[in-house]
């Protein structure tokens, strides 16, 4: 089941994200970042265990970002990532957000979800709030994808 993350989930979320960041599959998130943004996070819980996580971060009046998408190793290819992204898109729609983007190394997954590849320069709010603080800036090797809701 997908539910909003709680403070008691932070260390488990951090551990899951850290696993993939150490492999180079995603950028790291510090414990403080997760605590400060806990309201952005959703978890997929099964039998009392968190096996997936995703965050929806509002960037501006009409755009949000799907970030920190991770599914525990051994649980991949079961549709959990798809469910988490669909949940994020549903939440964005409820908020009145018109566009949702992702910066990722897993473009094929997001394309399958209906996202289209764009130039990162089309995301100035992201670049000037988060990217500028990243160790990879300005040589980011992630690819940007966007999902636009049909009016």
C-alpha positions as CSV (number, residue, x, y, z in Angstrom):
1,X,0.0,0.0,0.0
2,X,1.1,3.6,-0.7
3,X,1.0,6.0,2.2
4,X,2.4,9.3,3.2
5,X,5.8,9.0,4.8
6,X,6.2,9.6,8.6
7,X,9.1,10.9,10.6
8,X,9.7,7.3,11.8
9,X,10.3,6.3,8.2
10,X,13.2,8.8,7.5
11,X,16.1,6.5,8.4
12,X,14.6,3.6,6.3
13,X,14.1,6.0,3.4
14,X,17.6,7.3,3.7
15,X,19.1,3.8,3.8
16,X,17.1,2.9,0.6
17,X,18.2,6.0,-1.2
18,X,21.8,5.7,0.0
19,X,22.0,2.2,-1.5
20,X,21.2,3.5,-5.0
21,X,23.3,6.7,-4.6
22,X,26.4,4.7,-3.7
23,X,25.9,2.7,-6.9
24,X,25.7,5.9,-8.9
25,X,22.1,5.4,-9.9
26,X,20.8,8.5,-8.2
27,X,22.0,11.6,-6.4
28,X,22.4,11.3,-2.6
29,X,19.9,12.8,-0.1
30,X,21.0,13.6,3.4
31,X,19.0,12.8,6.5
32,X,18.4,16.5,7.0
33,X,17.0,16.9,3.4
34,X,14.6,14.0,4.0
35,X,13.5,15.3,7.4
36,X,13.0,18.8,6.0
37,X,11.0,17.5,3.0
38,X,9.2,14.6,4.7
39,X,5.8,15.9,3.5
40,X,7.0,15.3,-0.1
41,X,7.6,11.6,0.4
42,X,5.4,8.6,-0.1
43,X,6.3,5.0,0.8
44,X,5.2,1.7,-0.5
45,X,4.7,-0.6,2.5
46,X,4.1,-4.3,2.5
47,X,3.8,-6.5,5.6
48,X,5.1,-3.6,7.7
49,X,8.2,-3.1,5.5
50,X,9.0,-0.1,3.4
51,X,10.0,-1.5,0.0
52,X,9.6,1.6,-2.2
53,X,9.8,5.4,-1.9
54,X,9.1,8.4,-4.0
55,X,8.8,12.1,-3.5
56,X,6.7,14.8,-5.2
57,X,8.3,18.2,-4.7
58,X,6.4,21.3,-5.8
59,X,8.8,23.8,-7.5
60,X,6.5,26.5,-8.7
61,X,2.8,27.3,-9.3
62,X,2.6,25.0,-12.3
63,X,5.4,22.5,-12.0
64,X,6.6,19.7,-9.6
65,X,9.3,17.1,-9.6
66,X,9.2,13.4,-9.0
67,X,12.4,12.6,-7.1
68,X,14.0,10.0,-5.0
69,X,12.2,7.1,-6.6
70,X,13.7,3.9,-5.3
71,X,12.5,0.3,-4.9
72,X,14.3,-2.2,-2.6
73,X,16.5,-4.6,-4.5
74,X,14.7,-7.8,-5.1
75,X,11.4,-6.0,-5.5
76,X,12.2,-4.4,-8.8
77,X,10.2,-5.2,-11.9
78,X,7.0,-5.8,-9.9
79,X,5.4,-2.5,-10.9
80,X,6.1,-0.7,-7.6
81,X,8.0,2.2,-9.2
82,X,5.1,2.6,-11.7
83,X,2.6,2.7,-8.8
84,X,4.6,5.3,-6.9
85,X,5.0,7.6,-9.9
86,X,1.3,7.2,-10.8
87,X,0.5,8.2,-7.2
88,X,2.8,11.2,-7.5
89,X,1.1,12.2,-10.7
90,X,-2.4,11.9,-9.1
91,X,-1.3,14.1,-6.2
92,X,0.1,16.7,-8.6
93,X,-3.2,16.7,-10.4
94,X,-5.1,17.2,-7.1
95,X,-2.8,20.1,-6.3
96,X,-3.6,21.7,-9.7
97,X,0.0,21.2,-11.0
98,X,0.1,21.1,-14.8
99,X,3.6,19.6,-15.4
100,X,5.7,17.1,-13.5
101,X,9.3,16.5,-14.4
102,X,12.1,14.1,-13.4
103,X,15.9,14.3,-13.7
104,X,17.0,10.7,-14.1
105,X,19.4,8.1,-15.3
106,X,16.4,5.8,-16.0
107,X,14.9,7.5,-19.0
108,X,13.3,4.4,-20.5
109,X,11.2,3.9,-17.4
110,X,9.9,7.5,-17.5
111,X,9.2,7.3,-21.3
112,X,7.1,4.2,-20.6
113,X,5.1,6.3,-18.1
114,X,4.3,9.0,-20.7
115,X,7.1,11.5,-19.9
116,X,8.9,13.1,-22.8
117,X,12.6,14.1,-22.9
118,X,13.4,17.8,-22.6
119,X,16.4,20.0,-22.3
120,X,17.2,20.8,-18.7
121,X,17.4,24.5,-19.6
122,X,13.6,24.3,-19.7
123,X,13.6,23.9,-16.0
124,X,15.0,27.2,-14.6
125,X,13.3,26.9,-11.2
126,X,15.1,23.6,-10.7
127,X,18.4,24.8,-11.9
128,X,18.5,27.9,-9.7
129,X,17.2,26.2,-6.5
130,X,18.6,22.7,-6.4
131,X,21.0,22.1,-9.3
132,X,23.2,25.0,-8.5
133,X,24.0,23.4,-5.1
134,X,24.8,20.0,-6.6
135,X,28.3,18.7,-6.9
136,X,27.7,17.8,-10.5
137,X,26.7,21.3,-11.5
138,X,27.1,22.5,-14.2
139,X,28.2,19.1,-15.7
140,X,25.0,17.2,-14.8
141,X,24.7,13.8,-16.6
142,X,21.0,13.2,-15.7
143,X,18.4,13.5,-18.4
144,X,15.2,15.6,-17.9
145,X,11.8,14.2,-18.7
146,X,8.4,16.0,-18.3
147,X,4.8,14.9,-18.1
148,X,2.2,17.4,-19.0
149,X,-1.5,16.8,-18.1
150,X,-3.9,17.2,-20.9
151,X,-6.4,20.1,-20.4
